[in-house]
Amino acid sequence: AAAPTFDASVFEVLLATGSGAGLVVSPAGVFAGPELAAVITADGVDTAVLTPTVLSSLDPVALAGLVTVITAGEACPAELVRSWAPGRR
């Protein structure tokens, strides 16, 4: 979920391509919440790199197909980890 000009985007591109996966880029203006959840669901995303702020805007129950969640960019509160951890890596 990083802009291509941001250094963290290199990690996201290498994560996808290095594992032989596809890379889903959300449409312009879609950063969080129900709009991002719709992209994740429609494109069958199963691994995501998200900031804790973005992750907190999503429903872990509704996104059961998202099985690998990587948080970066800021501290991740323990309660957010607890809500997303069951059944995920």
N, C-alpha and C positions, 0 to 999 in steps of 0.2 A: 504494500500500500504506500510505497514511497515514490516520489517523483523520480523520473529517470536521471535527473541531474543531481540527486541526493546520493551520497556514497552508500547508504544502506541498500539502495536499489540493486547494486552490484551483487550483494549477498543474495537477494531474492531471485535474481536472474540465474545466478550460478546454482542455487539450491534447486530450482526447477530443471534447468538444462542438464546439470550434473547428475541428476537422478533419473533422467529420461522422461520427466513429466512435462506437461504443458504448463504454460504460464498464462494466467488469467489476469488481465489488467482491467480494473473497473473503469467504467465510463467517466468522462470529465464531470466533476461535481458530485460524484458518489464517493463518500468518504467513510460513512458509518451508518448505524441504525438500520431500519427496515429496507432502505434502498440497497445497502451493501449486502444484507442478508439475502435479498432477492438475487443478486448477482452470484453469491456463493452457492445458493441452491440451484439456480438455473444452469450454472456451468459445472456443477458436480465437484466443487472444490473440496478436497479432503485434507489439505495442508495449507496453513496460512501463517503469515508473519504480520502481527498486528501490535499496535501500541496498546497498553492496558486501557487507555481512554477509549479507543475504538472498540476493544473487546467488551468493555462494560456497556456499550450501546447495543450489543447483540444478545440474543436469547440462546443460551446453551442447549436448551431442550429442543428448540425449533431447528437448530443446526447440528443434529445428531451425526450427520455425515462428515462433519468437520472433525477428524480424528487426531490430527497433529496440529497443535497450536503453539506457536512460538511468539513470545512477547518480547518486545525490545523498545528501547528509546526512553523509558522512564521506569520508575519503580512499580512493581506489580503488587497490589495489596493482597494479603493472605486470603481475604474473603473472596476475591475474584478468582484466585487459584482454586479455592475450594468449590466454587460454583461451576467451574469449567473442567476440573480434573477427572471426575468420574467417567471412565470409559475412554479416556483420551491419553495421548502422549504429550 
